Amino acid sequence: MAKTAPEGLITALDIGSSKVSAMIAQKGDGGELIVLGTGQRESRGVKRGYIADAAATEVAVREAVEQAERIAGTNIENVWVSFSAGGLVSDVASIEFELGGHRVEQSDIDALLQAGRDSIDPAGRMVLHAQPALYTLDGLTGVKRPLGLHADRLGVHIHVVAADGSPVRNLGLCVANAHLEVKSIIASPVATGMACLSDEERELGVALVELGAGITNVSLFAGGMLVGLMSIPIGAQDITDDIASAFGTRRAQAERMKCVHGSANASPRDNHEMIDVAPISAEDDAHDGTRITKAQLIAVIRQRLDHLIGEVGKALAELKFEGPVGRQVVLTGGGAELKGIADYAQQALGRSVRIGRPRGLTALPEAHAGPAFATLAGLAFYAAADPVDLRALSSKQQLVHRPKGFALFRRLMAAARANY
């Protein structure tokens, strides 16, 4: 019989278009995250990141969490959930006011953050994150701890991620119907970046490309925070569907062909390697299936891949991911498990490309250590960090004003992106 959950337990829940996965982890004595149990079920009710069948999604959530509970030997009550559907937007708001040269006190920081909270305008969207990223002192950016330092002007960059409200509410409803409390809904790129990117990469500038089953999220990190985000309604499942359609086979068989024999790159010997293709209809089982060359399979994969990576390139250009040739792109998500995709993307994008895998977790099962589970791992890291969120501040809190007040009060949207 499962025991009651101990203190400090974290349960991450990633609801994607192809799978629903859960992870139960706990902080160790040294601050490390130890994985106690994982679970996974096929996702049948999610299309392009959106909930299309609430009942089917609810069942998948319940089964994935129950599997993780059995392995961990404990019951859990609340979860940190990812949101990866399109409609996500990311911006950076900047706020600044005069201090008159005195030392920064906690009351100054509290007043600044409260003003930042009140200045957020989600334009009809639901705010998922509103976090103070970096402070500024007299125009000097990148200050992490301003407390106790002298300054004439104190400012802060606030990282805001928002999404269309209805898909977020539908996600929360499915989790609640599975008898689980939602601790927080986290934007997928925010979580995935914590699992795959180093602090230095986020500081210097890096693009994170999440190749999901139904959607590809392209996000840009700079100055330690997410500064740009675009979604492309194409994913790895489209490659599978192309294979199934081209060779007249079931999706499950097409997925296996892609994983076992597929590649993003072709070689001369692929013309001689043969692959058996099972028929799509059960009535045809008595007959021999067709045989194709590996080169034919790769040609179908490449056709869709050319289009997808082309769209990624357009998104990077629109996000102003320019400058140094060496600026890196990190591929993650289930689609990043395709053989040779890093080399292919590097040539197609003309940039250094690596595969992003979850790292820093103790006792993570090998089956869940690939890029397909980067978001799940990132959720656990996010929950463990539990960063400050300005949404928790009451708008009725008393503001603390200095004699000069907010003389230079201002709000500059997308400040970090403009300086990128």
Backbone hydrogen bonds in HBPLUS format (Angstrom, degrees):
<---DONOR---> <-ACCEPTOR-->    atom                        ^
c    i                          cat <-CA-CA->   ^        H-A-AA   ^      H-
h    n   atom  resd res      DA  || num        DHA   H-A  angle D-A-AA Bond
n    s   type  num  typ     dist DA aas  dist angle  dist       angle   num
A0003-LYS N   A0073-GLY O   3.39 MM  70  6.50 169.8  2.40 125.6 123.0     1
A0075-ASN N   A0003-LYS O   2.91 MM  72  6.17 147.5  2.01 167.4 169.6     2
A0010-ILE N   A0025-ALA O   2.79 MM  15  5.17 169.5  1.80 161.1 160.6     3
A0025-ALA N   A0010-ILE O   2.77 MM  15  5.17 165.2  1.80 156.5 161.8     4
A0080-TRP N   A0011-THR O   2.85 MM  69  6.23 155.7  1.91 159.6 167.8     5
A0012-ALA N   A0023-MET O   2.80 MM  11  5.14 156.3  1.86 151.6 157.2     6
A0023-MET N   A0012-ALA O   2.96 MM  11  5.14 149.1  2.06 144.2 148.5     7
A0013-LEU N   A0080-TRP O   2.84 MM  67  5.97 152.9  1.91 166.4 161.4     8
A0082-SER N   A0013-LEU O   3.13 MM  69  6.57 148.4  2.23 160.6 163.5     9
A0014-ASP N   A0021-SER O   2.87 MM   7  5.29 164.4  1.90 159.9 164.2    10
A0021-SER N   A0014-ASP O   3.00 MM   7  5.29 160.0  2.04 147.7 151.7    11
A0016-GLY N   A0019-LYS O   2.97 MM   3  5.35 153.5  2.04 153.2 157.4    12
A0043-SER N   A0018-SER O   3.04 MM  25  4.96 176.4  2.04 109.6 109.8    13
A0020-VAL N   A0041-ARG O   2.79 MM  21  5.30 163.6  1.81 159.9 164.4    14
A0041-ARG N   A0020-VAL O   2.89 MM  21  5.30 151.9  1.97 149.3 158.5    15
A0022-ALA N   A0039-GLY O   2.82 MM  17  5.02 159.6  1.86 141.0 144.4    16
A0039-GLY N   A0022-ALA O   2.92 MM  17  5.02 150.9  2.00 141.1 140.7    17
A0024-ILE N   A0037-GLY O   2.81 MM  13  5.19 167.6  1.83 157.8 159.5    18
A0036-LEU N   A0024-ILE O   2.75 MM  12  5.52 162.5  1.78 151.8 157.4    19
A0037-GLY N   A0024-ILE O   3.29 MM  13  5.19 152.5  2.37 140.9 140.5    20
A0026-GLN N   A0034-ILE O   2.90 MM   8  5.28 149.8  1.99 140.5 150.0    21
A0034-ILE N   A0026-GLN O   2.83 MM   8  5.28 172.7  1.83 151.4 154.0    22
A0028-GLY N   A0032-GLU O   2.59 MM   4  5.10 166.3  1.61 159.7 164.2    23
A0031-GLY N   A0028-GLY O   3.01 MM   3  5.15 163.0  2.04 111.7 114.5    24
A0362-THR N   A0033-LEU O   2.87 MM 329  6.04 172.8  1.88 172.7 170.3    25
A0035-VAL N   A0362-THR O   2.85 MM 327  6.08 173.5  1.85 167.9 166.4    26
A0052-ALA N   A0045-GLY O   2.69 MM   7  5.30 161.7  1.73 155.2 159.0    27
A0053-ASP N   A0045-GLY O   2.98 MM   8  4.30 148.7  2.08 131.2 127.8    28
A0047-LYS N   A0050-TYR O   2.84 MM   3  5.28 154.5  1.91 158.2 159.8    29
A0050-TYR N   A0047-LYS O   2.88 MM   3  5.28 162.0  1.91 124.0 124.7    30
A0057-THR N   A0053-ASP O   3.05 MM   4  6.23 158.8  2.10 151.8 158.3    31
A0058-GLU N   A0054-ALA O   2.88 MM   4  6.01 155.3  1.94 147.5 154.5    32
A0059-VAL N   A0055-ALA O   3.09 MM   4  6.36 155.9  2.15 147.6 153.0    33
A0060-ALA N   A0056-ALA O   3.10 MM   4  6.34 163.8  2.13 147.4 151.4    34
A0061-VAL N   A0057-THR O   2.91 MM   4  6.13 159.0  1.95 151.9 157.7    35
A0062-ARG N   A0058-GLU O   2.98 MM   4  6.17 166.1  2.00 149.5 153.2    36
A0063-GLU N   A0059-VAL O   2.95 MM   4  6.16 163.5  1.98 154.2 158.5    37
A0064-ALA N   A0060-ALA O   2.96 MM   4  6.06 161.3  2.00 148.9 154.1    38
A0065-VAL N   A0061-VAL O   3.04 MM   4  6.15 166.9  2.06 153.8 157.3    39
A0066-GLU N   A0062-ARG O   2.93 MM   4  6.03 157.9  1.98 145.5 152.4    40
A0067-GLN N   A0063-GLU O   3.00 MM   4  6.13 152.9  2.07 143.9 150.4    41
A0068-ALA N   A0064-ALA O   3.15 MM   4  6.42 158.7  2.19 144.3 149.6    42
A0069-GLU N   A0065-VAL O   2.86 MM   4  6.12 151.5  1.94 149.2 157.9    43
A0070-ARG N   A0066-GLU O   2.94 MM   4  6.18 154.0  2.01 146.9 152.9    44
A0071-ILE N   A0067-GLN O   3.18 MM   4  6.45 162.6  2.22 150.1 153.8    45
A0072-ALA N   A0068-ALA O   2.95 MM   4  6.09 158.2  1.99 147.0 153.6    46
A0073-GLY N   A0069-GLU O   2.73 MM   4  5.68 129.5  1.98 141.0 154.2    47
A0074-THR N   A0069-GLU O   3.24 MM   5  5.39 147.1  2.36 139.1 145.6    48
A0181-GLU N   A0077-GLU O   2.82 MM 104  6.10 176.9  1.82 155.5 156.0    49
A0079-VAL N   A0181-GLU O   2.84 MM 102  6.30 150.3  1.93 166.3 175.2    50
A0183-LYS N   A0079-VAL O   2.80 MM 104  5.60 161.9  1.84 150.4 155.3    51
A0081-VAL N   A0184-SER O   3.01 MM 103  6.35 161.1  2.05 164.0 167.1    52
A0186-ILE N   A0081-VAL O   2.68 MM 105  5.99 165.6  1.70 168.9 171.9    53
A0083-PHE N   A0186-ILE O   2.79 MM 103  5.91 135.2  1.99 155.4 153.8    54
A0188-SER N   A0083-PHE O   2.87 MM 105  5.36 166.6  1.88 142.0 138.6    55
A0089-VAL N   A0162-ALA O   2.89 MM  73  5.41 157.2  1.94 156.8 159.6    56
A0162-ALA N   A0089-VAL O   2.95 MM  73  5.41 158.8  2.00 151.8 158.7    57
A0091-ASP N   A0160-VAL O   2.91 MM  69  5.34 161.8  1.94 156.6 162.3    58
A0160-VAL N   A0091-ASP O   2.93 MM  69  5.34 175.8  1.93 162.0 161.7    59
A0414-ALA N   A0092-VAL O   2.64 MM 322  4.63 123.7  1.95 131.2 147.9    60
A0093-ALA N   A0158-ILE O   2.89 MM  65  5.05 158.9  1.93 149.6 149.7    61
A0158-ILE N   A0093-ALA O   2.65 MM  65  5.05 170.9  1.66 162.6 165.7    62
A0412-LEU N   A0094-SER O   3.15 MM 318  5.05 142.2  2.30 123.4 134.6    63
A0095-ILE N   A0156-VAL O   3.08 MM  61  5.59 159.1  2.13 152.7 158.9    64
A0156-VAL N   A0095-ILE O   2.87 MM  61  5.59 146.8  1.98 155.0 164.9    65
A0097-PHE N   A0154-LEU O   2.93 MM  57  5.66 158.1  1.98 151.8 156.2    66
A0154-LEU N   A0097-PHE O   2.94 MM  57  5.66 162.9  1.97 170.9 168.8    67
A0099-LEU N   A0152-ASP O   2.61 MM  53  4.96 168.1  1.63 134.6 137.8    68
A0101-GLY N   A0151-ALA O   2.96 MM  50  4.70 126.5  2.25 125.1 125.9    69
A0151-ALA N   A0102-HIS O   3.39 MM  49  6.20 150.4  2.48 138.5 141.7    70
A0104-VAL N   A0149-LEU O   2.80 MM  45  5.53 153.9  1.87 140.9 146.7    71
A0148-GLY N   A0104-VAL O   2.85 MM  44  5.03 166.6  1.87 137.5 141.9    72
A0108-ASP N   A0105-GLU O   2.99 MM   3  5.28 128.7  2.26 103.1 116.3    73
A0109-ILE N   A0105-GLU O   3.26 MM   4  6.72 156.0  2.32 150.3 156.2    74
A0110-ASP N   A0106-GLN O   2.87 MM   4  6.13 161.9  1.90 152.4 157.7    75
A0111-ALA N   A0107-SER O   2.96 MM   4  6.09 156.1  2.01 141.4 147.6    76
A0112-LEU N   A0108-ASP O   2.94 MM   4  6.14 156.4  1.99 146.9 153.6    77
A0113-LEU N   A0109-ILE O   2.92 MM   4  6.16 163.4  1.95 155.3 159.0    78
A0114-GLN N   A0110-ASP O   2.95 MM   4  6.11 155.6  2.01 145.9 153.1    79
A0115-ALA N   A0111-ALA O   2.94 MM   4  6.16 157.7  1.99 146.9 152.9    80
A0116-GLY N   A0112-LEU O   2.90 MM   4  6.17 148.7  1.99 142.9 152.5    81
A0117-ARG N   A0113-LEU O   2.86 MM   4  6.15 151.7  1.94 146.8 153.9    82
A0118-ASP N   A0114-GLN O   3.03 MM   4  6.33 160.7  2.06 150.0 154.4    83
A0119-SER N   A0115-ALA O   3.06 MM   4  6.19 129.9  2.33 138.1 150.8    84
A0119-SER N   A0116-GLY O   3.21 MM   3  5.13 134.7  2.43  93.0 105.4    85
A0120-ILE N   A0117-ARG O   3.33 MM   3  5.65 158.2  2.38 106.8 112.8    86
A0125-ARG N   A0122-PRO O   3.09 MM   3  5.17 161.6  2.13 108.7 113.9    87
A0126-MET N   A0163-ALA O   2.72 MM  37  5.31 163.4  1.75 171.6 165.6    88
A0163-ALA N   A0126-MET O   2.85 MM  37  5.31 152.4  1.92 142.6 150.8    89
A0128-LEU N   A0161-VAL O   2.76 MM  33  5.59 154.1  1.82 148.4 157.4    90
A0129-HIS N   A0161-VAL O   3.16 MM  32  5.02 159.9  2.20 140.8 141.9    91
A0161-VAL N   A0129-HIS O   2.98 MM  32  5.02 157.0  2.03 133.3 138.2    92
A0390-LEU N   A0130-ALA O   2.67 MM 260  5.38 168.7  1.69 170.4 166.4    93
A0131-GLN N   A0159-HIS O   2.91 MM  28  5.17 154.4  1.97 148.0 148.7    94
A0159-HIS N   A0131-GLN O   2.77 MM  28  5.17 159.2  1.81 160.8 153.7    95
A0133-ALA N   A0157-HIS O   2.81 MM  24  5.63 168.4  1.83 163.2 167.1    96
A0157-HIS N   A0134-LEU O   2.81 MM  23  5.46 164.3  1.84 166.4 171.9    97
A0135-TYR N   A0143-VAL O   2.82 MM   8  4.89 162.2  1.85 156.2 154.3    98
A0143-VAL N   A0135-TYR O   3.06 MM   8  4.89 152.5  2.14 152.6 145.0    99
A0136-THR N   A0155-GLY O   2.84 MM  19  4.75 157.6  1.89 121.8 122.0   100
A0155-GLY N   A0136-THR O   2.90 MM  19  4.75 157.8  1.95 143.2 143.0   101
A0137-LEU N   A0140-LEU O   3.03 MM   3  5.08 148.5  2.13 134.8 140.8   102
A0140-LEU N   A0137-LEU O   2.88 MM   3  5.08 163.6  1.91 118.9 120.2   103
A0138-ASP N   A0153-ARG O   2.92 MM  15  4.85 165.1  1.94 138.6 143.4   104
A0149-LEU N   A0146-PRO O   3.04 MM   3  5.67 165.8  2.06 145.4 145.9   105
A0169-ARG N   A0165-GLY O   2.97 MM   4  6.23 160.5  2.01 158.4 164.5   106
A0170-ASN N   A0166-SER O   2.89 MM   4  6.12 156.5  1.95 155.2 162.0   107
A0171-LEU N   A0167-PRO O   3.07 MM   4  6.23 151.4  2.16 139.8 146.8   108
A0172-GLY N   A0168-VAL O   3.03 MM   4  6.35 163.3  2.06 151.6 155.5   109
A0173-LEU N   A0169-ARG O   2.90 MM   4  6.08 149.0  1.99 145.8 154.6   110
A0174-CYS N   A0170-ASN O   3.09 MM   4  6.35 155.8  2.15 147.2 151.9   111
A0175-VAL N   A0171-LEU O   3.23 MM   4  6.55 159.1  2.28 150.4 155.6   112
A0176-ALA N   A0172-GLY O   2.93 MM   4  6.11 158.6  1.97 147.1 153.5   113
A0177-ASN N   A0173-LEU O   2.86 MM   4  6.05 152.5  1.94 148.4 155.7   114
A0178-ALA N   A0175-VAL O   3.07 MM   3  5.12 140.2  2.23  96.9 108.7   115
A0180-LEU N   A0175-VAL O   3.34 MM   5  5.80 144.1  2.47 139.1 145.3   116
A0179-HIS N   A0176-ALA O   2.91 MM   3  5.13 145.7  2.03 113.3 115.6   117
A0190-VAL N   A0187-ALA O   3.02 MM   3  5.54 126.2  2.32 114.6 127.9   118
A0191-ALA N   A0187-ALA O   3.29 MM   4  6.67 159.2  2.34 155.7 161.6   119
A0192-THR N   A0188-SER O   2.85 MM   4  5.99 177.8  1.85 167.8 168.6   120
A0193-GLY N   A0189-PRO O   2.98 MM   4  5.86 155.7  2.04 139.3 145.4   121
A0194-MET N   A0191-ALA O   3.02 MM   3  5.35 128.8  2.29 104.0 117.1   122
A0195-ALA N   A0192-THR O   3.07 MM   3  5.21 132.7  2.31  99.8 112.6   123
A0196-CYS N   A0192-THR O   3.02 MM   4  6.17 148.6  2.12 154.8 163.4   124
A0197-LEU N   A0193-GLY O   3.04 MM   4  5.29 155.4  2.10 135.8 140.7   125
A0202-ARG N   A0198-SER O   3.11 MM   4  6.42 164.9  2.13 155.0 158.1   126
A0203-GLU N   A0199-ASP O   3.00 MM   4  6.18 138.6  2.17 138.5 150.2   127
A0204-LEU N   A0200-GLU O   2.87 MM   4  6.05 166.8  1.89 157.6 159.5   128
A0205-GLY N   A0201-GLU O   2.96 MM   4  5.84 155.5  2.02 150.0 156.0   129
A0224-GLY N   A0202-ARG O   2.93 MM  22  4.65 159.5  1.97 115.9 112.6   130
A0223-GLY N   A0203-GLU O   3.10 MM  20  4.29 148.7  2.20 125.7 119.3   131
A0206-VAL N   A0221-PHE O   3.05 MM  15  5.41 149.8  2.15 139.7 147.3   132
A0221-PHE N   A0206-VAL O   2.92 MM  15  5.41 172.7  1.93 167.7 169.9   133
A0207-ALA N   A0328-GLN O   3.10 MM 121  6.49 167.0  2.12 154.5 158.5   134
A0330-VAL N   A0207-ALA O   2.80 MM 123  6.18 162.3  1.83 164.8 170.8   135
A0208-LEU N   A0219-SER O   2.80 MM  11  5.20 165.5  1.82 155.3 160.1   136
A0219-SER N   A0208-LEU O   2.88 MM  11  5.20 171.0  1.89 154.2 157.1   137
A0209-VAL N   A0330-VAL O   2.83 MM 121  6.05 174.0  1.83 164.3 165.5   138
A0332-THR N   A0209-VAL O   2.93 MM 123  6.22 157.0  1.99 159.4 157.8   139
A0210-GLU N   A0217-ASN O   2.84 MM   7  5.11 165.4  1.87 157.0 158.0   140
A0217-ASN N   A0210-GLU O   3.10 MM   7  5.11 141.2  2.25 136.7 142.0   141
A0211-LEU N   A0332-THR O   2.74 MM 121  6.04 163.8  1.77 155.8 150.7   142
A0335-GLY N   A0211-LEU O   2.83 MM 124  4.80 162.7  1.86 162.9 156.9   143
A0212-GLY N   A0215-ILE O   3.04 MM   3  5.24 135.9  2.24 145.7 152.0   144
A0236-ALA N   A0212-GLY O   2.85 MM  24  6.15 160.8  1.89 148.8 150.0   145
A0237-GLN N   A0213-ALA O   2.80 MM  24  4.73 157.9  1.85 124.9 130.5   146
A0216-THR N   A0232-ILE O   2.87 MM  16  5.04 167.5  1.89 153.3 157.4   147
A0232-ILE N   A0216-THR O   2.77 MM  16  5.04 156.8  1.82 148.9 156.8   148
A0218-VAL N   A0230-MET O   2.78 MM  12  5.23 175.6  1.78 168.9 169.9   149
A0230-MET N   A0218-VAL O   2.85 MM  12  5.23 152.9  1.92 149.5 158.4   150
A0220-LEU N   A0228-GLY O   2.83 MM   8  4.91 161.5  1.87 140.6 141.9   151
A0227-VAL N   A0220-LEU O   2.78 MM   7  5.71 164.8  1.80 160.1 165.5   152
A0222-ALA N   A0225-MET O   2.94 MM   3  5.60 159.1  1.99 158.8 159.7   153
A0225-MET N   A0222-ALA O   3.14 MM   3  5.60 170.3  2.15 116.4 119.5   154
A0234-ILE N   A0232-ILE O   2.75 MM   2  5.56 142.5  1.89  98.4  92.3   155
A0238-ASP N   A0235-GLY O   3.08 MM   3  5.63 143.3  2.22 111.1 120.3   156
A0239-ILE N   A0236-ALA O   3.12 MM   3  5.30 129.2  2.39  99.2 111.7   157
A0240-THR N   A0236-ALA O   3.27 MM   4  6.69 156.6  2.32 146.1 151.8   158
A0241-ASP N   A0237-GLN O   2.90 MM   4  6.19 159.1  1.94 149.7 155.1   159
A0242-ASP N   A0238-ASP O   2.98 MM   4  6.13 151.1  2.07 140.1 147.6   160
A0243-ILE N   A0239-ILE O   3.07 MM   4  6.38 153.8  2.14 148.6 155.0   161
A0244-ALA N   A0240-THR O   2.97 MM   4  6.27 164.0  2.00 154.2 158.4   162
A0245-SER N   A0241-ASP O   2.91 MM   4  6.05 159.2  1.95 148.4 154.1   163
A0246-ALA N   A0242-ASP O   2.85 MM   4  5.92 160.5  1.89 147.2 153.0   164
A0247-PHE N   A0243-ILE O   3.07 MM   4  6.09 157.3  2.12 150.8 155.1   165
A0248-GLY N   A0244-ALA O   2.95 MM   4  5.50 111.2  2.44 134.5 145.3   166
A0249-THR N   A0244-ALA O   3.13 MM   5  4.84 155.6  2.19 129.1 136.5   167
A0254-ALA N   A0250-ARG O   2.86 MM   4  6.13 155.2  1.92 149.8 157.9   168
A0255-GLU N   A0251-ARG O   2.80 MM   4  6.03 154.5  1.87 153.5 159.5   169
A0256-ARG N   A0252-ALA O   3.11 MM   4  6.36 153.2  2.19 139.0 146.0   170
A0257-MET N   A0253-GLN O   2.88 MM   4  6.18 158.0  1.93 150.0 156.1   171
A0258-LYS N   A0254-ALA O   2.95 MM   4  6.18 157.1  2.01 146.7 152.7   172
A0259-CYS N   A0255-GLU O   2.97 MM   4  6.20 161.3  2.00 149.1 153.8   173
A0260-VAL N   A0256-ARG O   2.84 MM   4  5.87 168.0  1.85 157.2 160.5   174
A0261-HIS N   A0257-MET O   2.87 MM   4  5.36 147.7  1.98 133.8 144.4   175
A0262-GLY N   A0257-MET O   3.04 MM   5  6.26 125.3  2.35 143.1 151.6   176
A0262-GLY N   A0258-LYS O   3.02 MM   4  4.22 126.1  2.32 102.6 115.4   177
A0264-ALA N   A0339-LYS O   2.84 MM  75  6.21 154.1  1.91 164.9 172.7   178
A0270-ASP N   A0267-SER O   3.00 MM   3  5.60 158.8  2.04 119.6 126.4   179
A0271-ASN N   A0268-PRO O   3.33 MM   3  6.15 166.9  2.35 119.8 122.5   180
A0272-HIS N   A0269-ARG O   3.00 MM   3  5.49 158.9  2.05 113.2 119.9   181
A0295-ALA N   A0270-ASP O   3.08 MM  25  4.78 138.7  2.25 123.4 115.4   182
A0294-LYS N   A0273-GLU O   2.82 MM  21  5.61 144.1  1.95 161.1 166.5   183
A0275-ILE N   A0292-ILE O   2.70 MM  17  5.33 155.1  1.76 161.4 167.9   184
A0292-ILE N   A0275-ILE O   2.96 MM  17  5.33 162.0  1.99 151.6 155.3   185
A0277-VAL N   A0290-THR O   2.84 MM  13  5.30 160.8  1.87 167.2 161.0   186
A0284-ASP N   A0281-SER O   3.04 MM   3  5.38 146.7  2.16 105.0 114.7   187
A0285-ASP N   A0282-ALA O   3.09 MM   3  5.34 166.0  2.11 111.0 114.7   188
A0287-HIS N   A0284-ASP O   2.90 MM   3  5.35 144.8  2.02 110.5 121.1   189
A0296-GLN N   A0293-THR O   3.10 MM   3  5.32 127.5  2.39  99.8 112.1   190
A0297-LEU N   A0293-THR O   3.32 MM   4  6.75 156.7  2.38 147.0 152.5   191
A0298-ILE N   A0294-LYS O   2.94 MM   4  6.22 164.5  1.96 154.5 158.3   192
A0299-ALA N   A0295-ALA O   2.96 MM   4  6.09 146.0  2.08 140.2 149.5   193
A0300-VAL N   A0296-GLN O   3.25 MM   4  6.57 151.4  2.34 145.2 150.7   194
A0301-ILE N   A0297-LEU O   3.08 MM   4  6.43 162.0  2.11 150.9 156.1   195
A0302-ARG N   A0298-ILE O   2.78 MM   4  5.90 163.3  1.81 151.5 156.3   196
A0303-GLN N   A0299-ALA O   3.12 MM   4  6.23 147.2  2.23 138.4 146.1   197
A0305-LEU N   A0301-ILE O   2.92 MM   4  6.07 160.5  1.96 151.7 158.2   198
A0306-ASP N   A0302-ARG O   2.73 MM   4  5.75 156.1  1.79 149.6 154.0   199
A0308-LEU N   A0304-ARG O   2.94 MM   4  6.24 163.6  1.96 152.8 157.5   200
A0309-ILE N   A0305-LEU O   2.86 MM   4  5.94 175.1  1.87 158.4 159.1   201
A0310-GLY N   A0306-ASP O   3.04 MM   4  5.91 140.1  2.20 130.3 141.6   202
A0311-GLU N   A0307-HIS O   3.00 MM   4  6.30 147.1  2.12 144.6 152.7   203
A0311-GLU N   A0308-LEU O   3.06 MM   3  5.16 119.0  2.45  96.3 110.7   204
A0312-VAL N   A0308-LEU O   2.95 MM   4  6.34 146.7  2.06 144.6 154.9   205
A0313-GLY N   A0309-ILE O   2.90 MM   4  6.14 155.8  1.96 144.5 150.1   206
A0314-LYS N   A0310-GLY O   3.08 MM   4  6.41 151.2  2.16 142.0 149.3   207
A0315-ALA N   A0311-GLU O   2.95 MM   4  6.20 153.6  2.02 144.4 151.6   208
A0316-LEU N   A0312-VAL O   2.90 MM   4  6.21 157.0  1.96 153.2 159.3   209
A0317-ALA N   A0313-GLY O   3.04 MM   4  6.27 153.4  2.11 144.0 151.2   210
A0318-GLU N   A0314-LYS O   2.92 MM   4  6.17 154.1  1.99 146.3 153.6   211
A0319-LEU N   A0315-ALA O   2.90 MM   4  6.12 142.2  2.05 144.3 154.8   212
A0321-PHE N   A0316-LEU O   2.85 MM   5  5.22 168.8  1.86 161.1 158.7   213
A0320-LYS N   A0317-ALA O   3.05 MM   3  5.02 155.9  2.11 102.4 108.1   214
A0322-GLU N   A0320-LYS O   2.92 MM   2  5.47 126.9  2.21 107.0  91.1   215
A0327-ARG N   A0324-PRO O   3.28 MM   3  5.61 167.8  2.29 110.3 113.8   216
A0329-VAL N   A0352-SER O   2.86 MM  23  6.18 159.5  1.90 162.4 169.5   217
A0354-ARG N   A0329-VAL O   3.10 MM  25  6.65 150.5  2.19 155.6 164.7   218
A0331-LEU N   A0354-ARG O   2.87 MM  23  6.19 163.0  1.90 163.8 167.3   219
A0356-GLY N   A0331-LEU O   2.65 MM  25  5.65 168.6  1.66 153.0 154.7   220
A0333-GLY N   A0371-PRO O   3.03 MM  38  4.93 139.4  2.20 114.0 113.4   221
A0336-ALA N   A0333-GLY O   2.98 MM   3  5.54 151.0  2.06 116.0 124.5   222
A0337-GLU N   A0334-GLY O   3.13 MM   3  5.69 164.4  2.16 116.5 120.0   223
A0338-LEU N   A0335-GLY O   3.37 MM   3  5.95 169.2  2.38 114.6 116.5   224
A0341-ILE N   A0338-LEU O   3.26 MM   3  5.77 158.2  2.31 139.6 136.3   225
A0344-TYR N   A0340-GLY O   3.11 MM   4  6.30 161.3  2.14 151.0 156.8   226
A0345-ALA N   A0341-ILE O   2.85 MM   4  5.95 167.0  1.86 149.4 152.8   227
A0346-GLN N   A0342-ALA O   2.93 MM   4  6.02 151.8  2.01 144.6 152.8   228
A0347-GLN N   A0343-ASP O   3.14 MM   4  6.36 154.7  2.21 145.1 150.4   229
A0348-ALA N   A0344-TYR O   2.93 MM   4  6.17 160.1  1.97 150.6 157.0   230
A0349-LEU N   A0345-ALA O   2.80 MM   4  5.74 161.0  1.84 149.8 154.0   231
A0350-GLY N   A0346-GLN O   2.93 MM   4  5.49 130.2  2.18 127.9 139.6   232
A0368-HIS N   A0365-PRO O   2.93 MM   3  5.43 150.0  2.02 113.1 122.2   233
A0369-ALA N   A0366-GLU O   3.17 MM   3  5.02 164.3  2.20 109.7 108.9   234
A0373-PHE N   A0370-GLY O   3.08 MM   3  5.88 165.9  2.10 123.6 127.7   235
A0374-ALA N   A0371-PRO O   3.25 MM   3  5.14 167.3  2.27 110.1 109.1   236
A0377-ALA N   A0373-PHE O   3.14 MM   4  6.41 163.7  2.17 151.1 154.8   237
A0378-GLY N   A0374-ALA O   2.88 MM   4  6.05 155.5  1.94 146.5 154.3   238
A0379-LEU N   A0375-THR O   2.93 MM   4  6.18 145.7  2.04 149.7 157.7   239
A0380-ALA N   A0376-LEU O   3.41 MM   4  6.78 152.4  2.49 142.9 148.8   240
A0380-ALA N   A0377-ALA O   3.11 MM   3  5.28 118.9  2.50  98.5 112.7   241
A0381-PHE N   A0377-ALA O   3.09 MM   4  6.50 156.2  2.15 149.9 156.5   242
A0382-TYR N   A0378-GLY O   2.84 MM   4  6.06 159.4  1.88 150.3 156.2   243
A0383-ALA N   A0379-LEU O   2.90 MM   4  6.10 164.6  1.92 150.1 154.1   244
A0384-ALA N   A0380-ALA O   2.96 MM   4  6.13 154.9  2.03 145.7 152.7   245
A0385-ALA N   A0381-PHE O   2.95 MM   4  6.17 151.0  2.04 147.4 154.9   246
A0386-ASP N   A0382-TYR O   2.80 MM   4  5.96 149.2  1.89 150.0 159.6   247
A0392-ALA N   A0389-ASP O   3.11 MM   3  5.97 165.0  2.14 123.2 126.9   248
A0393-LEU N   A0390-LEU O   3.06 MM   3  5.43 157.3  2.11 109.6 116.6   249
A0397-GLN N   A0394-SER O   3.15 MM   3  5.44 167.9  2.17 111.4 113.7   250
A0405-GLY N   A0402-ARG O   2.71 MM   3  5.03 148.9  1.81 115.1 126.1   251
A0409-PHE N   A0406-PHE O   3.07 MM   3  4.84 162.6  2.10 107.6 107.7   252
A0418-ALA N   A0414-ALA O   3.10 MM   4  6.25 153.6  2.17 146.9 153.8   253
A0419-ASN N   A0415-ALA O   3.19 MM   4  6.47 141.7  2.35 143.9 153.6   254
A0419-ASN N   A0416-ALA O   3.19 MM   3  5.21 126.8  2.49  93.2 106.7   255
A0420-TYR N   A0417-ARG O   3.16 MM   3  5.03 159.8  2.20 100.6 106.5   256
